[in-house]
């Protein structure tokens, strides 16, 4: 059985809350200021506003789920799927140099921003793993 990356339980939980809060804020922006998100949806996808609302909803749902122990692992997997699903919008923004408020319009920064999606995926992946406590309980017959 693969051992989880041990950041130290306290730090791992702090980073879980940071990720959740950031995703709730960004997800909320999908509703409060949807226009910038709509602009970066690739043209081949139908109903850009609906897709922005759907992605915002799942971003918030995943962020909340990440904080609820019985569903946190499933929420982390859902967030990974979401990060992959929205990556074409990030590529579209970069390739077409679409300006987004709050992000300096600089091609170098747009390209440098793309690998951040991998960082987010890796960050969420940390929470797909069983904690050391869960592994110990599992070995005692108390599987989660």
ROMAR-609425 format. One line per 10 residues: number of its first residue (from 1); their letters; for each residue x negated, y negated, z negated of C-alpha. Coordinates in Angstrom, 1 decimal. Layout:
residues N
NUM = A = X Y Z | ...
end
This chain:
residues 144
1 = XXXXXXXXXX = 0.0 0.0 0.0 | -1.4 -3.4 1.0 | -2.1 -5.7 -1.9 | -0.7 -9.2 -1.9 | -2.9 -12.2 -1.6 | -3.3 -13.3 -5.2 | -3.5 -17.0 -5.4 | -2.8 -16.9 -9.1 | 0.9 -16.6 -9.9 | 1.2 -20.2 -11.2
11 = XXXXXXXXXX = -0.3 -21.7 -8.1 | 1.7 -19.4 -5.8 | 4.9 -20.6 -7.5 | 3.9 -24.2 -7.3 | 3.2 -23.8 -3.5 | 6.6 -22.0 -3.2 | 8.4 -25.0 -4.6 | 6.3 -27.5 -2.5 | 7.2 -25.5 0.7 | 10.9 -25.3 -0.3
21 = XXXXXXXXXX = 11.2 -29.0 -1.1 | 9.4 -30.0 2.1 | 11.7 -27.7 4.2 | 14.9 -29.1 2.4 | 13.8 -32.6 3.3 | 13.0 -31.8 6.9 | 16.1 -29.7 7.2 | 18.2 -32.6 5.9 | 16.6 -34.9 8.5 | 18.0 -32.6 11.2
31 = XXXXXXXXXX = 21.4 -33.9 10.1 | 20.6 -37.4 9.0 | 18.3 -38.4 11.9 | 19.0 -35.7 14.5 | 18.1 -37.8 17.6 | 14.3 -37.3 17.4 | 14.7 -33.5 17.0 | 17.2 -33.5 19.9 | 14.6 -35.2 22.2 | 12.1 -32.5 21.7
41 = XXXXXXXXXX = 14.4 -29.5 22.4 | 13.2 -28.1 25.7 | 15.5 -28.9 28.6 | 16.2 -25.2 29.5 | 18.0 -24.7 26.2 | 21.7 -25.5 26.1 | 23.4 -27.7 23.5 | 20.4 -29.4 21.9 | 22.3 -31.1 19.1 | 23.9 -27.9 18.1
51 = XXXXXXXXXX = 20.5 -26.2 18.1 | 19.1 -29.0 15.9 | 21.9 -28.6 13.4 | 21.6 -24.8 13.4 | 17.8 -25.0 12.8 | 18.3 -27.6 10.1 | 20.9 -25.4 8.4 | 18.6 -22.4 8.4 | 15.7 -24.5 7.3 | 17.6 -25.6 4.2
61 = XXXXXXXXXX = 19.1 -22.1 3.7 | 15.6 -20.5 3.9 | 14.1 -23.1 1.6 | 16.8 -22.5 -1.1 | 16.5 -18.7 -0.6 | 12.8 -18.9 -1.1 | 13.5 -20.1 -4.7 | 15.9 -17.3 -5.5 | 14.0 -14.1 -6.5 | 16.4 -11.5 -5.2
71 = XXXXXXXXXX = 16.4 -13.0 -1.7 | 13.1 -14.8 -1.6 | 11.3 -12.1 0.5 | 14.2 -12.0 3.1 | 14.2 -15.9 3.1 | 10.5 -15.9 3.8 | 10.9 -13.6 6.8 | 13.8 -15.8 8.0 | 11.6 -18.9 7.8 | 8.9 -17.1 9.8
81 = XXXXXXXXXX = 11.5 -16.4 12.5 | 12.6 -20.0 12.4 | 9.1 -21.3 12.7 | 8.6 -19.1 15.7 | 12.0 -20.1 17.2 | 11.3 -23.9 17.0 | 7.8 -23.6 18.3 | 8.9 -24.3 21.9 | 10.2 -27.7 20.8 | 6.7 -28.5 19.4
91 = XXXXXXXXXX = 5.1 -27.4 22.6 | 7.6 -29.5 24.6 | 6.9 -32.6 22.5 | 3.1 -32.1 23.1 | 3.2 -31.3 26.8 | 5.7 -34.1 27.6 | 4.2 -36.6 25.1 | 7.6 -37.2 23.5 | 7.3 -39.9 20.8 | 8.6 -39.1 17.3
101 = XXXXXXXXXX = 9.1 -41.7 14.7 | 6.5 -41.2 11.9 | 4.0 -39.4 14.1 | 1.5 -41.6 15.9 | 1.9 -41.1 19.6 | -1.5 -39.7 20.4 | -2.0 -36.6 22.6 | -4.9 -35.4 20.4 | -2.6 -35.5 17.3 | 0.2 -33.7 19.1
111 = XXXXXXXXXX = -2.2 -30.9 20.2 | -3.7 -30.8 16.7 | -0.2 -30.5 15.2 | 0.6 -27.3 17.1 | -1.6 -25.0 14.9 | 0.3 -26.3 11.9 | 3.1 -23.9 12.9 | 0.7 -21.0 12.2 | -0.1 -22.5 8.8 | 3.6 -22.7 8.0
121 = XXXXXXXXXX = 4.0 -19.1 9.2 | 1.1 -18.0 7.0 | 2.4 -19.9 4.0 | 5.9 -18.3 4.3 | 4.2 -14.9 4.9 | 2.7 -15.1 1.4 | 6.2 -14.8 0.0 | 7.1 -11.7 2.0 | 4.7 -9.7 -0.1 | 5.6 -8.1 -3.4
131 = XXXXXXXXXX = 4.2 -9.9 -6.4 | 1.7 -8.1 -8.6 | 4.6 -7.8 -11.2 | 6.9 -6.3 -8.6 | 4.2 -3.8 -7.6 | 3.7 -2.8 -11.2 | 7.5 -2.4 -11.8 | 7.8 -0.5 -8.6 | 5.1 2.0 -9.6 | 7.0 2.5 -12.9
141 = XXXX = 10.1 3.4 -10.9 | 11.8 0.0 -11.0 | 11.7 -0.8 -7.2 | 13.0 -4.1 -6.0
end
